């Protein structure tokens, strides 16, 4: 068992998190959130990976002695992709509305967010 996919997932997440923390543009923040969400794809696929695993189709092959990949993890990954597209669309819509109202994408220049 190798820990490389887990380390890759953490590295992708940290890179996205650094981009979120250091960014001064709402569009860049949205892209960095998408990068953080892509770390979950790698993590889910690493969890569901089985060496020499085959697809979980049982109709034409004997199941004895076969290593089968878990289909639940694959469906969770597809669901995660759909959720990340919806989140990206929502954040880009918010960024567009902020730009229309404040004429800036810099979070520091938005007067309504100063506390």
C-alpha positions as a Markdown table, in Angstrom:
| # | Residue | x | y | z |
|---|---|---|---|---|
| 1 | Unk | 0.0 | 0.0 | 0.0 |
| 2 | Unk | 1.3 | 3.4 | -1.0 |
| 3 | Unk | 0.5 | 6.7 | 0.7 |
| 4 | Unk | 1.4 | 8.7 | -2.4 |
| 5 | Unk | -2.2 | 9.4 | -3.5 |
| 6 | Unk | -3.1 | 10.6 | 0.0 |
| 7 | Unk | -0.1 | 12.9 | 0.0 |
| 8 | Unk | -1.0 | 14.2 | -3.4 |
| 9 | Unk | -4.5 | 14.9 | -2.2 |
| 10 | Unk | -3.2 | 16.9 | 0.8 |
| 11 | Unk | -0.7 | 18.7 | -1.4 |
| 12 | Unk | -3.5 | 19.8 | -3.9 |
| 13 | Unk | -5.7 | 20.9 | -1.0 |
| 14 | Unk | -2.9 | 22.9 | 0.6 |
| 15 | Unk | -2.1 | 24.6 | -2.8 |
| 16 | Unk | -5.8 | 25.5 | -3.2 |
| 17 | Unk | -6.0 | 26.8 | 0.4 |
| 18 | Unk | -3.0 | 28.9 | -0.1 |
| 19 | Unk | -4.5 | 30.4 | -3.2 |
| 20 | Unk | -7.7 | 31.2 | -1.3 |
| 21 | Unk | -5.9 | 32.8 | 1.6 |
| 22 | Unk | -3.5 | 34.9 | -0.6 |
| 23 | Unk | -5.9 | 35.9 | -3.4 |
| 24 | Unk | -7.2 | 39.5 | -3.9 |
| 25 | Unk | -9.6 | 38.5 | -6.7 |
| 26 | Unk | -13.0 | 36.8 | -6.4 |
| 27 | Unk | -12.5 | 34.9 | -9.7 |
| 28 | Unk | -9.2 | 33.5 | -8.5 |
| 29 | Unk | -10.7 | 32.5 | -5.2 |
| 30 | Unk | -13.4 | 30.6 | -7.1 |
| 31 | Unk | -10.7 | 28.7 | -9.1 |
| 32 | Unk | -8.8 | 28.0 | -5.9 |
| 33 | Unk | -12.0 | 26.6 | -4.3 |
| 34 | Unk | -12.3 | 24.3 | -7.3 |
| 35 | Unk | -8.7 | 23.2 | -6.8 |
| 36 | Unk | -9.5 | 22.3 | -3.2 |
| 37 | Unk | -12.5 | 20.3 | -4.3 |
| 38 | Unk | -10.4 | 18.4 | -6.8 |
| 39 | Unk | -8.3 | 17.2 | -3.9 |
| 40 | Unk | -11.4 | 15.3 | -2.7 |
| 41 | Unk | -11.6 | 13.5 | -6.1 |
| 42 | Unk | -8.1 | 12.2 | -5.7 |
| 43 | Unk | -8.8 | 11.2 | -2.1 |
| 44 | Unk | -12.0 | 9.3 | -3.0 |
| 45 | Unk | -10.3 | 7.6 | -5.9 |
| 46 | Unk | -7.4 | 6.6 | -3.7 |
| 47 | Unk | -9.7 | 5.2 | -1.1 |
| 48 | Unk | -11.6 | 3.1 | -3.7 |
| 49 | Unk | -8.6 | 1.9 | -5.6 |
| 50 | Unk | -7.9 | -1.9 | -5.6 |
| 51 | Unk | -4.8 | -3.3 | -7.2 |
| 52 | Unk | -5.8 | -5.3 | -10.3 |
| 53 | Unk | -9.4 | -4.5 | -9.5 |
| 54 | Unk | -12.1 | -4.9 | -12.1 |
| 55 | Unk | -15.5 | -3.2 | -12.7 |
| 56 | Unk | -18.3 | -4.4 | -10.5 |
| 57 | Unk | -20.2 | -6.2 | -13.2 |
| 58 | Unk | -21.4 | -9.6 | -12.1 |
| 59 | Unk | -23.6 | -10.8 | -15.0 |
| 60 | Unk | -21.0 | -12.5 | -17.3 |
| 61 | Unk | -18.0 | -13.3 | -15.0 |
| 62 | Unk | -17.6 | -15.5 | -12.0 |
| 63 | Unk | -17.1 | -13.5 | -8.8 |
| 64 | Unk | -14.9 | -16.0 | -7.0 |
| 65 | Unk | -11.2 | -15.0 | -6.9 |
| 66 | Unk | -11.8 | -11.5 | -8.4 |
| 67 | Unk | -10.8 | -8.2 | -6.9 |
| 68 | Unk | -13.7 | -5.8 | -7.4 |
| 69 | Unk | -13.6 | -2.0 | -7.2 |
| 70 | Unk | -16.1 | -0.5 | -4.8 |
| 71 | Unk | -18.8 | 1.3 | -7.0 |
| 72 | Unk | -20.0 | 3.5 | -4.0 |
| 73 | Unk | -16.7 | 5.4 | -4.1 |
| 74 | Unk | -17.0 | 5.9 | -7.8 |
| 75 | Unk | -20.5 | 7.3 | -7.5 |
| 76 | Unk | -19.4 | 9.5 | -4.6 |
| 77 | Unk | -16.7 | 10.9 | -6.9 |
| 78 | Unk | -19.2 | 11.6 | -9.6 |
| 79 | Unk | -21.5 | 13.3 | -7.1 |
| 80 | Unk | -18.6 | 15.4 | -5.9 |
| 81 | Unk | -17.9 | 16.6 | -9.4 |
| 82 | Unk | -21.5 | 17.7 | -9.9 |
| 83 | Unk | -21.5 | 19.5 | -6.5 |
| 84 | Unk | -18.2 | 21.3 | -7.4 |
| 85 | Unk | -19.6 | 22.5 | -10.7 |
| 86 | Unk | -22.7 | 23.8 | -8.9 |
| 87 | Unk | -20.5 | 25.5 | -6.3 |
| 88 | Unk | -18.3 | 27.1 | -8.9 |
| 89 | Unk | -21.3 | 28.4 | -10.8 |
| 90 | Unk | -22.8 | 29.9 | -7.6 |
| 91 | Unk | -19.5 | 31.6 | -6.7 |
| 92 | Unk | -19.0 | 33.0 | -10.2 |
| 93 | Unk | -22.6 | 34.3 | -10.1 |
| 94 | Unk | -21.8 | 36.0 | -6.7 |
| 95 | Unk | -18.6 | 37.5 | -8.2 |
| 96 | Unk | -20.5 | 38.8 | -11.2 |
| 97 | Unk | -23.1 | 40.5 | -9.0 |
| 98 | Unk | -20.4 | 41.9 | -6.7 |
| 99 | Unk | -18.6 | 43.4 | -9.8 |
| 100 | Unk | -21.9 | 44.9 | -11.1 |
| 101 | Unk | -22.6 | 46.5 | -7.7 |
| 102 | Unk | -19.1 | 47.6 | -6.6 |
| 103 | Unk | -17.2 | 47.7 | -9.9 |
| 104 | Unk | -14.3 | 45.7 | -8.3 |
| 105 | Unk | -13.4 | 42.0 | -7.7 |
| 106 | Unk | -11.1 | 42.8 | -4.8 |
| 107 | Unk | -12.7 | 41.7 | -1.5 |
| 108 | Unk | -10.8 | 44.5 | 0.3 |
| 109 | Unk | -12.4 | 47.2 | -1.8 |
| 110 | Unk | -16.0 | 46.1 | -1.3 |
| 111 | Unk | -17.5 | 48.6 | 1.2 |
| 112 | Unk | -20.3 | 46.3 | 2.4 |
| 113 | Unk | -17.9 | 43.7 | 3.7 |
| 114 | Unk | -15.8 | 46.0 | 5.9 |
| 115 | Unk | -16.5 | 45.4 | 9.5 |
